[in-house]
Amino acid sequence: MTTSDTIRVLIADDHVTVLEGLAAIIGRQADMQVVAEAENGHEALEHWLVYRPDVTLLDLRMPLLNGVGVIEAIHQQDSAARVIVLTTFDTDNEIYQAIKAGA
């Protein structure tokens, strides 16, 4: 597999155990590479701007900048950016806001 075939992933979650677990799982996939990890929304946005990943896996509730804010900021830079929301919270409003922002 060539580097261009590899899916480059940014993971953002404020729970270190979740972050490390997801990174380990993704890291075992031959066609995927974790290019950056973030523990808060500001780090997520900074890493996205530097690495421009193919996919961002993002927790909705994070300190400093929530997931919806990150999605909105990313889509201001690239409206085609792919963001997958990962959350344990199931309130309709949070999910609606994430989808509305571009997740």
C-alpha positions in Angstrom: 0.0 0.0 0.0 1.3 3.4 -0.9 1.2 6.4 1.4 -1.5 8.0 -0.7 -3.7 5.0 -0.1 -3.5 5.5 3.7 -6.3 7.2 5.4 -4.9 9.9 7.7 -6.8 10.3 10.9 -6.9 13.0 13.6 -8.4 11.8 16.9 -9.7 14.3 19.5 -11.1 13.3 22.9 -10.5 14.7 26.3 -10.5 11.3 27.9 -6.9 10.0 27.6 -8.0 6.3 27.9 -10.4 6.7 25.0 -7.8 8.7 22.9 -5.1 6.0 23.5 -7.5 3.2 22.8 -8.8 4.6 19.5 -5.2 5.4 18.4 -4.2 1.8 19.2 -7.1 0.4 17.2 -6.6 2.7 14.2 -2.9 2.1 14.3 -3.4 -1.6 13.8 -5.2 -1.0 10.5 -2.9 -1.4 7.5 -4.7 1.3 5.5 -5.0 3.9 8.3 -2.5 6.2 10.1 -3.1 8.4 13.2 -1.4 11.7 12.3 -2.3 13.6 15.4 -4.1 13.3 18.8 -5.8 16.1 20.7 -7.1 16.4 24.2 -9.2 19.6 23.8 -10.9 21.5 21.0 -8.1 24.1 20.5 -5.5 21.3 20.1 -7.9 19.5 17.6 -8.2 22.6 15.5 -4.5 23.4 15.6 -3.6 19.8 14.6 -6.2 19.9 11.8 -4.7 23.1 10.4 -1.2 21.5 10.4 -2.0 18.0 9.3 -5.1 18.4 7.2 -6.2 14.8 7.9 -8.5 12.8 5.6 -10.8 12.1 8.6 -11.2 13.7 12.0 -12.7 11.6 14.7 -14.1 14.1 17.3 -15.7 14.0 20.7 -18.5 16.5 21.1 -17.8 17.5 24.7 -14.2 18.8 25.1 -12.6 21.6 27.1 -11.6 25.0 25.7 -13.6 24.5 22.4 -16.5 22.0 22.1 -16.8 19.6 19.2 -19.4 21.7 17.3 -17.1 24.7 17.5 -14.3 22.6 16.1 -16.5 21.3 13.2 -17.6 24.9 12.4 -14.0 26.1 12.3 -12.8 23.2 10.2 -15.6 23.7 7.7 -14.7 27.4 7.4 -11.3 26.3 6.2 -12.5 23.3 4.1 -16.2 22.7 3.5 -15.4 19.2 2.2 -13.5 18.1 5.4 -14.7 14.8 6.8 -15.6 14.8 10.5 -17.0 11.8 12.4 -18.5 12.6 15.8 -17.8 10.2 18.7 -19.8 10.8 21.9 -21.4 9.0 24.7 -24.0 11.7 25.1 -27.3 11.2 23.2 -29.2 14.5 23.5 -30.9 15.3 20.2 -29.8 18.9 20.4 -26.1 18.1 20.5 -26.3 15.6 17.7 -28.4 18.0 15.6 -25.9 20.8 16.2 -23.0 18.6 15.1 -24.8 17.5 11.9 -25.8 21.1 11.2 -22.2 22.1 11.6 -21.1 19.5 9.0 -20.4 16.2 10.8 
